[in-house]
Amino acid sequence: MRRLNDHDLDGYYALCANDFRYVGTAERIGHTAAREVDESIFAAVPDHWRRIDRMVVSGDVVAVWLTFGGTPTSTGRRFEAELCDIIEVRDGLIQSVTMYGDWPALFSNFVESS
């Protein structure tokens, strides 16, 4: 989370396994596509940040309840959203991140209201 908050994608992906996956409600995307998603978030919300609200570690699995926020350039409206990431670690590297959140509400922050 610190590397993402520092906007250090190279450092973050250095912590990820080669077969790393983001897992959402409807899809699984691999290392290259996940990085492209992160790059698009960095571009769309240049001041993005994450705050860890709670964390539970159980063996190689970490549950992180967090608040994600920033100001999308498309709207100029600051937002905060509650998320939960389930992170699986293997051999010291992040294997997968399963993300839970109210995606329609989150993405509505990126669209100008009429």
The 8 nearest C-alpha neighbors of each residue, nearest first, counted from 0:
[[1, 3, 2, 4, 49, 51, 11, 50],
 [0, 2, 4, 3, 5, 49, 6, 7],
 [1, 3, 5, 7, 4, 0, 11, 6],
 [2, 4, 6, 0, 5, 1, 7, 11],
 [3, 5, 1, 48, 6, 2, 0, 49],
 [4, 6, 2, 7, 3, 1, 48, 0],
 [7, 5, 3, 4, 8, 2, 41, 47],
 [8, 6, 2, 10, 5, 9, 3, 11],
 [9, 7, 11, 10, 12, 6, 3, 2],
 [10, 8, 12, 11, 7, 13, 2, 6],
 [9, 11, 13, 7, 8, 12, 2, 14],
 [12, 10, 8, 13, 14, 9, 2, 7],
 [11, 13, 15, 14, 9, 10, 8, 34],
 [12, 14, 10, 11, 15, 9, 16, 8],
 [15, 13, 12, 92, 11, 93, 16, 10],
 [16, 14, 93, 12, 92, 13, 19, 94],
 [15, 17, 19, 92, 18, 94, 93, 14],
 [16, 18, 19, 15, 30, 94, 29, 12],
 [17, 19, 16, 30, 20, 29, 94, 15],
 [20, 18, 94, 16, 30, 95, 17, 15],
 [21, 19, 29, 95, 28, 30, 22, 27],
 [20, 22, 96, 28, 27, 95, 97, 33],
 [21, 23, 97, 27, 26, 96, 20, 98],
 [24, 22, 26, 25, 98, 97, 27, 21],
 [23, 25, 26, 22, 99, 98, 97, 27],
 [26, 24, 23, 27, 22, 28, 98, 21],
 [27, 25, 23, 22, 24, 28, 21, 20],
 [28, 26, 22, 21, 23, 20, 29, 25],
 [29, 27, 21, 20, 32, 33, 26, 22],
 [28, 30, 20, 32, 31, 33, 19, 21],
 [29, 31, 33, 19, 32, 20, 34, 18],
 [32, 30, 34, 33, 29, 35, 28, 36],
 [31, 33, 35, 34, 29, 30, 28, 36],
 [34, 32, 36, 30, 35, 31, 29, 28],
 [33, 35, 37, 31, 36, 32, 38, 30],
 [34, 36, 32, 38, 33, 37, 39, 31],
 [37, 35, 33, 39, 34, 38, 32, 40],
 [36, 38, 34, 40, 39, 35, 41, 33],
 [37, 39, 35, 41, 40, 36, 34, 42],
 [38, 40, 42, 36, 37, 41, 43, 35],
 [41, 39, 43, 37, 42, 38, 44, 36],
 [40, 42, 38, 45, 44, 39, 43, 37],
 [43, 41, 39, 40, 45, 44, 38, 72],
 [44, 42, 40, 71, 41, 72, 39, 45],
 [45, 43, 71, 47, 41, 46, 70, 42],
 [44, 46, 41, 42, 47, 43, 71, 70],
 [45, 47, 69, 44, 70, 48, 41, 71],
 [48, 46, 69, 44, 68, 45, 70, 41],
 [47, 49, 4, 68, 67, 69, 46, 50],
 [50, 48, 67, 66, 4, 68, 65, 51],
 [51, 49, 66, 65, 52, 67, 48, 0],
 [50, 52, 65, 53, 64, 49, 66, 63],
 [51, 53, 65, 64, 50, 66, 54, 63],
 [54, 52, 64, 51, 63, 65, 55, 62],
 [55, 53, 63, 62, 64, 56, 61, 52],
 [54, 56, 62, 61, 57, 63, 53, 60],
 [57, 55, 61, 60, 58, 62, 54, 59],
 [58, 56, 60, 59, 61, 55, 62, 87],
 [57, 59, 60, 56, 61, 88, 87, 55],
 [58, 60, 88, 87, 57, 89, 61, 56],
 [61, 59, 87, 57, 58, 86, 56, 88],
 [60, 62, 56, 86, 85, 55, 57, 63],
 [63, 61, 85, 55, 54, 84, 86, 56],
 [64, 62, 54, 84, 83, 53, 65, 61],
 [65, 63, 83, 53, 52, 82, 51, 54],
 [66, 64, 51, 52, 82, 50, 81, 83],
 [65, 67, 81, 50, 80, 49, 82, 79],
 [68, 66, 49, 80, 79, 48, 65, 81],
 [69, 67, 79, 78, 48, 47, 80, 49],
 [68, 70, 47, 46, 77, 78, 44, 48],
 [69, 71, 77, 76, 44, 75, 46, 72],
 [72, 70, 44, 73, 43, 75, 74, 109],
 [71, 73, 75, 74, 43, 44, 70, 45],
 [74, 72, 71, 109, 75, 110, 111, 43],
 [75, 73, 76, 111, 72, 71, 109, 110],
 [74, 76, 72, 71, 70, 73, 77, 109],
 [77, 75, 74, 70, 78, 71, 108, 72],
 [76, 78, 70, 69, 75, 71, 79, 68],
 [79, 77, 68, 69, 70, 76, 80, 108],
 [78, 80, 68, 67, 66, 69, 81, 77],
 [81, 79, 67, 66, 68, 105, 82, 78],
 [80, 82, 66, 65, 67, 100, 79, 83],
 [83, 81, 100, 65, 99, 64, 66, 80],
 [82, 84, 64, 99, 63, 98, 65, 100],
 [85, 83, 98, 63, 97, 62, 86, 96],
 [84, 86, 62, 97, 96, 61, 63, 98],
 [87, 85, 96, 61, 60, 95, 84, 62],
 [86, 88, 60, 95, 94, 59, 93, 61],
 [89, 87, 93, 59, 94, 92, 91, 60],
 [88, 90, 91, 92, 94, 93, 59, 87],
 [91, 89, 92, 88, 93, 16, 94, 59],
 [90, 92, 89, 88, 93, 14, 16, 15],
 [93, 91, 15, 14, 16, 88, 89, 90],
 [92, 94, 15, 88, 16, 95, 87, 14],
 [95, 93, 19, 88, 87, 16, 89, 92],
 [96, 94, 20, 87, 19, 21, 86, 93],
 [95, 97, 86, 21, 85, 22, 98, 84],
 [98, 96, 22, 85, 84, 23, 21, 95],
 [97, 99, 84, 23, 83, 96, 22, 85],
 [100, 98, 83, 82, 84, 97, 23, 101],
 [101, 99, 82, 102, 83, 81, 98, 105],
 [100, 102, 104, 103, 105, 99, 82, 81],
 [101, 103, 105, 104, 100, 106, 99, 107],
 [104, 102, 106, 105, 101, 107, 100, 108],
 [105, 103, 107, 102, 101, 106, 108, 80],
 [106, 104, 102, 107, 103, 108, 101, 80],
 [105, 107, 108, 103, 109, 104, 102, 110],
 [106, 108, 104, 109, 110, 105, 103, 111],
 [109, 107, 106, 110, 105, 78, 76, 104],
 [108, 110, 107, 106, 71, 73, 74, 111],
 [111, 109, 107, 108, 112, 74, 73, 106],
 [112, 110, 74, 113, 109, 73, 108, 107],
 [111, 113, 110, 74, 107, 108, 109, 76],
 [112, 111, 110, 74, 107, 108, 109, 73]]
